[in-house]
Amino acid sequence: VLSWEEIPADKRAQIMHEKQ
């Protein structure tokens, strides 16, 4: 599991959309 800080900003946006 990657820690949130390790995830690039573009991936973070994608993950946030999926979790909503």
mmCIF entry with sequence, helices, sheets and N, C-alpha, C, O atoms, coordinates in Angstrom:
data_MODEL
# 
_entry.id   MODEL 
# 
_entity.id                         1 
_entity.type                       polymer 
_entity.pdbx_number_of_molecules   1 
# 
_entity_poly.entity_id                      1 
_entity_poly.type                           'polypeptide(L)' 
_entity_poly.nstd_linkage                   no 
_entity_poly.nstd_monomer                   no 
_entity_poly.pdbx_seq_one_letter_code       VLSWEEIPADKRAQIMHEKQ 
_entity_poly.pdbx_seq_one_letter_code_can   VLSWEEIPADKRAQIMHEKQ 
_entity_poly.pdbx_strand_id                 A 
# 
loop_
_entity_poly_seq.entity_id 
_entity_poly_seq.num 
_entity_poly_seq.mon_id 
_entity_poly_seq.hetero 
1 1  VAL n 
1 2  LEU n 
1 3  SER n 
1 4  TRP n 
1 5  GLU n 
1 6  GLU n 
1 7  ILE n 
1 8  PRO n 
1 9  ALA n 
1 10 ASP n 
1 11 LYS n 
1 12 ARG n 
1 13 ALA n 
1 14 GLN n 
1 15 ILE n 
1 16 MET n 
1 17 HIS n 
1 18 GLU n 
1 19 LYS n 
1 20 GLN n 
# 
_struct_asym.id          A 
_struct_asym.entity_id   1 
# 
loop_
_struct_conf.conf_type_id 
_struct_conf.id 
_struct_conf.pdbx_PDB_helix_id 
_struct_conf.beg_label_comp_id 
_struct_conf.beg_label_asym_id 
_struct_conf.beg_label_seq_id 
_struct_conf.pdbx_beg_PDB_ins_code 
_struct_conf.end_label_comp_id 
_struct_conf.end_label_asym_id 
_struct_conf.end_label_seq_id 
_struct_conf.pdbx_end_PDB_ins_code 
_struct_conf.beg_auth_comp_id 
_struct_conf.beg_auth_asym_id 
_struct_conf.beg_auth_seq_id 
_struct_conf.end_auth_comp_id 
_struct_conf.end_auth_asym_id 
_struct_conf.end_auth_seq_id 
_struct_conf.pdbx_PDB_helix_class 
_struct_conf.details 
_struct_conf.pdbx_PDB_helix_length 
HELX_P HELX_P1 AA1 TRP A 4 ? GLU A 6  ? TRP A 4 GLU A 6  5 ? 3  
HELX_P HELX_P2 AA2 ALA A 9 ? LYS A 19 ? ALA A 9 LYS A 19 1 ? 11 
# 
_struct_conf_type.id          HELX_P 
_struct_conf_type.criteria    ? 
_struct_conf_type.reference   ? 
# 
loop_
_atom_site.group_PDB 
_atom_site.id 
_atom_site.type_symbol 
_atom_site.label_atom_id 
_atom_site.label_alt_id 
_atom_site.label_comp_id 
_atom_site.label_asym_id 
_atom_site.label_entity_id 
_atom_site.label_seq_id 
_atom_site.pdbx_PDB_ins_code 
_atom_site.Cartn_x 
_atom_site.Cartn_y 
_atom_site.Cartn_z 
_atom_site.occupancy 
_atom_site.B_iso_or_equiv 
_atom_site.pdbx_formal_charge 
_atom_site.auth_seq_id 
_atom_site.auth_comp_id 
_atom_site.auth_asym_id 
_atom_site.auth_atom_id 
_atom_site.pdbx_PDB_model_num 
ATOM 1  N N  . VAL A 1 1  ? 0.860   -1.199 0.000   1.00 0.00 ? 1  VAL A N  1 
ATOM 2  C CA . VAL A 1 1  ? 0.000   0.000  0.000   1.00 0.00 ? 1  VAL A CA 1 
ATOM 3  C C  . VAL A 1 1  ? 0.889   1.239  0.000   1.00 0.00 ? 1  VAL A C  1 
ATOM 4  O O  . VAL A 1 1  ? 1.799   1.365  0.819   1.00 0.00 ? 1  VAL A O  1 
ATOM 5  N N  . LEU A 1 2  ? 0.615   2.140  -0.919  1.00 0.00 ? 2  LEU A N  1 
ATOM 6  C CA . LEU A 1 2  ? 1.374   3.390  -0.968  1.00 0.00 ? 2  LEU A CA 1 
ATOM 7  C C  . LEU A 1 2  ? 0.824   4.363  0.050   1.00 0.00 ? 2  LEU A C  1 
ATOM 8  O O  . LEU A 1 2  ? -0.387  4.437  0.255   1.00 0.00 ? 2  LEU A O  1 
ATOM 9  N N  . SER A 1 3  ? 1.706   5.107  0.687   1.00 0.00 ? 3  SER A N  1 
ATOM 10 C CA . SER A 1 3  ? 1.219   6.172  1.552   1.00 0.00 ? 3  SER A CA 1 
ATOM 11 C C  . SER A 1 3  ? 0.766   7.343  0.688   1.00 0.00 ? 3  SER A C  1 
ATOM 12 O O  . SER A 1 3  ? 1.294   7.559  -0.403  1.00 0.00 ? 3  SER A O  1 
ATOM 13 N N  . TRP A 1 4  ? -0.200  8.086  1.175   1.00 0.00 ? 4  TRP A N  1 
ATOM 14 C CA . TRP A 1 4  ? -0.833  9.150  0.390   1.00 0.00 ? 4  TRP A CA 1 
ATOM 15 C C  . TRP A 1 4  ? 0.190   10.146 -0.155  1.00 0.00 ? 4  TRP A C  1 
ATOM 16 O O  . TRP A 1 4  ? 0.068   10.611 -1.289  1.00 0.00 ? 4  TRP A O  1 
ATOM 17 N N  . GLU A 1 5  ? 1.196   10.470 0.652   1.00 0.00 ? 5  GLU A N  1 
ATOM 18 C CA . GLU A 1 5  ? 2.228   11.432 0.241   1.00 0.00 ? 5  GLU A CA 1 
ATOM 19 C C  . GLU A 1 5  ? 3.070   10.923 -0.937  1.00 0.00 ? 5  GLU A C  1 
ATOM 20 O O  . GLU A 1 5  ? 3.657   11.710 -1.681  1.00 0.00 ? 5  GLU A O  1 
ATOM 21 N N  . GLU A 1 6  ? 3.117   9.601  -1.092  1.00 0.00 ? 6  GLU A N  1 
ATOM 22 C CA . GLU A 1 6  ? 3.907   9.026  -2.189  1.00 0.00 ? 6  GLU A CA 1 
ATOM 23 C C  . GLU A 1 6  ? 3.166   9.045  -3.521  1.00 0.00 ? 6  GLU A C  1 
ATOM 24 O O  . GLU A 1 6  ? 3.773   8.859  -4.576  1.00 0.00 ? 6  GLU A O  1 
ATOM 25 N N  . ILE A 1 7  ? 1.871   9.265  -3.474  1.00 0.00 ? 7  ILE A N  1 
ATOM 26 C CA . ILE A 1 7  ? 1.060   9.229  -4.692  1.00 0.00 ? 7  ILE A CA 1 
ATOM 27 C C  . ILE A 1 7  ? 1.144   10.569 -5.414  1.00 0.00 ? 7  ILE A C  1 
ATOM 28 O O  . ILE A 1 7  ? 0.900   11.613 -4.809  1.00 0.00 ? 7  ILE A O  1 
ATOM 29 N N  . PRO A 1 8  ? 1.491   10.551 -6.719  1.00 0.00 ? 8  PRO A N  1 
ATOM 30 C CA . PRO A 1 8  ? 1.540   11.782 -7.498  1.00 0.00 ? 8  PRO A CA 1 
ATOM 31 C C  . PRO A 1 8  ? 0.182   12.473 -7.534  1.00 0.00 ? 8  PRO A C  1 
ATOM 32 O O  . PRO A 1 8  ? -0.855  11.821 -7.420  1.00 0.00 ? 8  PRO A O  1 
ATOM 33 N N  . ALA A 1 9  ? 0.191   13.793 -7.692  1.00 0.00 ? 9  ALA A N  1 
ATOM 34 C CA . ALA A 1 9  ? -1.035  14.592 -7.640  1.00 0.00 ? 9  ALA A CA 1 
ATOM 35 C C  . ALA A 1 9  ? -2.081  14.123 -8.645  1.00 0.00 ? 9  ALA A C  1 
ATOM 36 O O  . ALA A 1 9  ? -3.273  14.108 -8.335  1.00 0.00 ? 9  ALA A O  1 
ATOM 37 N N  . ASP A 1 10 ? -1.648  13.741 -9.846  1.00 0.00 ? 10 ASP A N  1 
ATOM 38 C CA . ASP A 1 10 ? -2.602  13.300 -10.869 1.00 0.00 ? 10 ASP A CA 1 
ATOM 39 C C  . ASP A 1 10 ? -3.289  11.999 -10.456 1.00 0.00 ? 10 ASP A C  1 
ATOM 40 O O  . ASP A 1 10 ? -4.478  11.805 -10.709 1.00 0.00 ? 10 ASP A O  1 
ATOM 41 N N  . LYS A 1 11 ? -2.521  11.110 -9.815  1.00 0.00 ? 11 LYS A N  1 
ATOM 42 C CA . LYS A 1 11 ? -3.105  9.861  -9.342  1.00 0.00 ? 11 LYS A CA 1 
ATOM 43 C C  . LYS A 1 11 ? -4.052  10.118 -8.176  1.00 0.00 ? 11 LYS A C  1 
ATOM 44 O O  . LYS A 1 11 ? -5.104  9.488  -8.063  1.00 0.00 ? 11 LYS A O  1 
ATOM 45 N N  . ARG A 1 12 ? -3.663  11.050 -7.311  1.00 0.00 ? 12 ARG A N  1 
ATOM 46 C CA . ARG A 1 12 ? -4.505  11.388 -6.166  1.00 0.00 ? 12 ARG A CA 1 
ATOM 47 C C  . ARG A 1 12 ? -5.884  11.840 -6.613  1.00 0.00 ? 12 ARG A C  1 
ATOM 48 O O  . ARG A 1 12 ? -6.893  11.415 -6.051  1.00 0.00 ? 12 ARG A O  1 
ATOM 49 N N  . ALA A 1 13 ? -5.930  12.699 -7.623  1.00 0.00 ? 13 ALA A N  1 
ATOM 50 C CA . ALA A 1 13 ? -7.206  13.201 -8.139  1.00 0.00 ? 13 ALA A CA 1 
ATOM 51 C C  . ALA A 1 13 ? -8.057  12.050 -8.662  1.00 0.00 ? 13 ALA A C  1 
ATOM 52 O O  . ALA A 1 13 ? -9.269  12.020 -8.448  1.00 0.00 ? 13 ALA A O  1 
ATOM 53 N N  . GLN A 1 14 ? -7.421  11.106 -9.344  1.00 0.00 ? 14 GLN A N  1 
ATOM 54 C CA . GLN A 1 14 ? -8.126  9.952  -9.890  1.00 0.00 ? 14 GLN A CA 1 
ATOM 55 C C  . GLN A 1 14 ? -8.694  9.082  -8.767  1.00 0.00 ? 14 GLN A C  1 
ATOM 56 O O  . GLN A 1 14 ? -9.842  8.644  -8.835  1.00 0.00 ? 14 GLN A O  1 
ATOM 57 N N  . ILE A 1 15 ? -7.896  8.839  -7.749  1.00 0.00 ? 15 ILE A N  1 
ATOM 58 C CA . ILE A 1 15 ? -8.323  8.023  -6.615  1.00 0.00 ? 15 ILE A CA 1 
ATOM 59 C C  . ILE A 1 15 ? -9.476  8.700  -5.865  1.00 0.00 ? 15 ILE A C  1 
ATOM 60 O O  . ILE A 1 15 ? -10.435 8.036  -5.471  1.00 0.00 ? 15 ILE A O  1 
ATOM 61 N N  . MET A 1 16 ? -9.386  9.982  -5.674  1.00 0.00 ? 16 MET A N  1 
ATOM 62 C CA . MET A 1 16 ? -10.433 10.708 -4.960  1.00 0.00 ? 16 MET A CA 1 
ATOM 63 C C  . MET A 1 16 ? -11.763 10.609 -5.699  1.00 0.00 ? 16 MET A C  1 
ATOM 64 O O  . MET A 1 16 ? -12.812 10.473 -5.068  1.00 0.00 ? 16 MET A O  1 
ATOM 65 N N  . HIS A 1 17 ? -11.731 10.676 -7.021  1.00 0.00 ? 17 HIS A N  1 
ATOM 66 C CA . HIS A 1 17 ? -12.939 10.540 -7.824  1.00 0.00 ? 17 HIS A CA 1 
ATOM 67 C C  . HIS A 1 17 ? -13.538 9.141  -7.676  1.00 0.00 ? 17 HIS A C  1 
ATOM 68 O O  . HIS A 1 17 ? -14.757 8.990  -7.605  1.00 0.00 ? 17 HIS A O  1 
ATOM 69 N N  . GLU A 1 18 ? -12.690 8.133  -7.632  1.00 0.00 ? 18 GLU A N  1 
ATOM 70 C CA . GLU A 1 18 ? -13.167 6.762  -7.506  1.00 0.00 ? 18 GLU A CA 1 
ATOM 71 C C  . GLU A 1 18 ? -13.771 6.495  -6.135  1.00 0.00 ? 18 GLU A C  1 
ATOM 72 O O  . GLU A 1 18 ? -14.755 5.763  -6.021  1.00 0.00 ? 18 GLU A O  1 
ATOM 73 N N  . LYS A 1 19 ? -13.188 7.082  -5.095  1.00 0.00 ? 19 LYS A N  1 
ATOM 74 C CA . LYS A 1 19 ? -13.677 6.852  -3.734  1.00 0.00 ? 19 LYS A CA 1 
ATOM 75 C C  . LYS A 1 19 ? -14.991 7.583  -3.475  1.00 0.00 ? 19 LYS A C  1 
ATOM 76 O O  . LYS A 1 19 ? -15.762 7.167  -2.609  1.00 0.00 ? 19 LYS A O  1 
ATOM 77 N N  . GLN A 1 20 ? -15.258 8.647  -4.196  1.00 0.00 ? 20 GLN A N  1 
ATOM 78 C CA . GLN A 1 20 ? -16.535 9.330  -4.058  1.00 0.00 ? 20 GLN A CA 1 
ATOM 79 C C  . GLN A 1 20 ? -17.580 8.554  -4.846  1.00 0.00 ? 20 GLN A C  1 
ATOM 80 O O  . GLN A 1 20 ? -18.747 8.945  -4.877  1.00 0.00 ? 20 GLN A O  1 
# 
